[in-house]
Amino acid sequence: MLYAGIDLAWKAGNPSGIAVINDERAIIHCSVPPWQDSEISRFIASLEDDVILSVDSPLQVFNERGGRACDSELMRYPFNGRYLKVFATSIDYMNRHYGGVRGAELLQALNGTNGLILGKSIVETFPTAIIQSLFPLISHRKYKISSSLSLLELKRNFIVLKEALEALGFSGAIPDPEGIRTKKEYKDAEDRMDAILCAVNSYYFHELKSYVQFGNGENGLTVIALPI
């Protein structure tokens, strides 16, 4: 079995982080290609084993406005005593800001080409919640380039997160921020890290069966890894 993760760009054409982990917790693929849905689908099909996939993007959005119940459920769940915020996702919001619901289009492509089924072999996830769930002691250390931190501070926090993943036994193609000199280079590493977190989520979901689920697949289904 292989455990994949996608930090999906909400606009087609922008780079998406993609990572794959094997049964030995080795990260065997980690990249940030500007792939279209069909290219992502072909890549998943090329993997030489069955795949469990977690995607950081809404995969079902049926409400015209407002938010989804699965997102409200997640925001009411205390991850190690902390409540998280997510976007109030709606068709209107996604159309206005991103030109459509990219995740839903990808889900359709993966279901048709690869046979992935929501709730069984593919789920939504949220890297911020994964970190708060698995690594609460370092969750305050921001690694997102959208924060106000300097590049040096971001790199330090990134290394702490990298070491936390390695402490759980995950190894291989984890980005090393030491040689990064620009925020553009750092953004690529951030996207790859988010994809790795999504792949780790797939491992906890299927192999360890340690997770919490929000929604039932009628309008979203989000899975977050829980510590063993």
N, C-alpha and C positions, 0 to 999 in steps of 0.2 A: 504494500500500500504506500502511496505517496500523499503528502499533505502540502497543499499549495495555498498561497495567499496572494491577493491582488489589492494593492492600494490604487483603486481605479480613479483615473482622472475623470472628473464629472463632465468635461468637454472632450469630445472625440478629437484626436490629433495631438492632445497634450500627453506627455510621458506618464505611464502608469508603472508603479513598482510591481514586480512579479518575483515571487520566491517559491522554492520547492524544498521540502524536507523529507528525508526517508525515515524508515523505521528505526534507524540507529541515531536519530536526532541530528543527522548531518545535513547542513544546508547545501544542497547540490546544485542549486541554481539561484541566482539573484541578479536582476537586471532592471533597467528603467527604459524600456522601449516605447516609442510613440505609436504603438500599434492600434489599429482599428479592431472592432469586435471580432471580425472574421479571422484576423491574425492571432488574436488571443485564443480563439477557439481552436485554431489549427495547432497552436503550441500545446494546449492542454491535451489535444488528441495525440500529439507526438510522444507524450510521456509513456514509458513502457511499463505501466502498471495502472491499477485503478487509482482514482484521485478523489480526495476530499478537499473541497475548496471553500475558503472564507474570503469574502470580498468586503472591503471598506467602501461601501456605497449602498444607497437604497436600491434593493432589487425588486421591490413591489411598491408602487404608489398608485392607489386607486382613488384617493380623496382629492377632490378638486381644490379645496382650500383647507386651512387649519393644519392639524398634525395627525400623525398615525398613532393608533393605540399602542403599538409596540414601542414607540419612542417614549410615550408617556410612562409606560411600565418601567422602562429602563431608568428614566429620571427619578422614579420613586424608589429605586432599589439602592440600598446603602452598600457600596463597595468599600468594605473595611471602614465603615462609618462616614463615607463621603458620597454625596449625591452629585451626579454629573449632568451636564447640559448637552443636548443635541439639537440640531436644526429641526424646526417645525416643517417637515417635508410635505409638500403638496404638489400636485400636477402644475398648478398655476405658478408656484414658486420656482420649480425646476425649469419650466418652459421659459419664464422671464429671465432667469439668471444663467441657465446653462443650455437652453435650446432643446430641452427634452430630458427624459429620465434615462440617462446612459446605462445605469445598472440594470434596468428592466430590459433594455435592448440586448445587453450582454447575456442576461439570464435566458432570454428567448433563444439566442444563438447557441449557448452552451447546452440547453435542453434539447434543441433540435439536432445538433451535430454530435454532442458528446454524451447525451442522455443524462446529464446531471439534473437532479430533482431537488427543489427547494425543501430544506428541512432534513434531507437524507444525505445528499452528497455535496450540496452547496448551501451556504448560509451567509447572511449579512453579519458583519462584526464591526467593532469600534476600537481601534488601537488604544485610545486614551483609557477606555474602560478595562482593557486587557492589562495595561500597566498598573492601574489602580487596584485591580484584582490580584495579580500575581506578584507585584513589586510595590506594595504600599509605602515602604520605607524610603523609596526613591522617587515616588510619583510627583513630588514637588519640584524635582529637578527638570525643568523644561528643556526639551531638545528641538522644539518646533521653531523653524526660522521665522514664523509669524509672530513670535514673542519679541520683546524689546531687548533681549540679551545680545551681547556682542558675539562675534563668531568664536572667539576664544572660549567664552562661557558655554556656548552651545556645544562645542567640541568636547569640553570636559564632561558635560552632562551626558552626551552621547556615549562616551567611553564607559561611564558608570552603568548605563543601560546595557551596553554590550557585555560588560562583565557579569551583570545579573543574568543575562541569557546563558552565558557560558557556565555559570554556577548551576544552572538547571540541566546542564549536559548538552546544550545545543552548540554546535561547532560548525566550522566551514566558512562559507562565503559571507561572513558578517562584515559590513563595511568598516574600514579603519579610517577614522577622521584625521589622523595625525598629519597626513600630507596635504590636507585640504587648505586652499589659500583664498577661495572666494565663496560668497554665499550661493552662487549658482552651483558650484561643485558640491557645496554642503546640501543643497536642496535635493540633488540626486541621491546622496547618501541617506537623507531623511526619508525619501520615498521608498528606498530599498529596505530601510529599517522597518517602516510601517508594513511593508509586504511580508517581511520575516515575522513580525508580530501576528499578522493574519494567518500565516502558515502554522505558527505555534498554536494559534487558536484551533486550527483544523486538527492538529495532533491531540490536543486536550479533548476536543469534541468527540472524535472517533476512537482514538486509541485508548485514552485514559478515561473517557466518558465522565469527565469532571467539568461541568459547565452549568450555566444558568441560561434559560431561554426566555425571550420576550416575544410575544405574538405567536400566531399559529399558522401563518402562511396564507391567511385570507387577505391581509394587507400589510405584509412585512413579517419577517421572522429573523430575529437577531439572537446570536449566540455569543456569550462571553465566557472564556475559560475561567475556571475556579481552581485555586491551589489544591493540591492533594494533601 
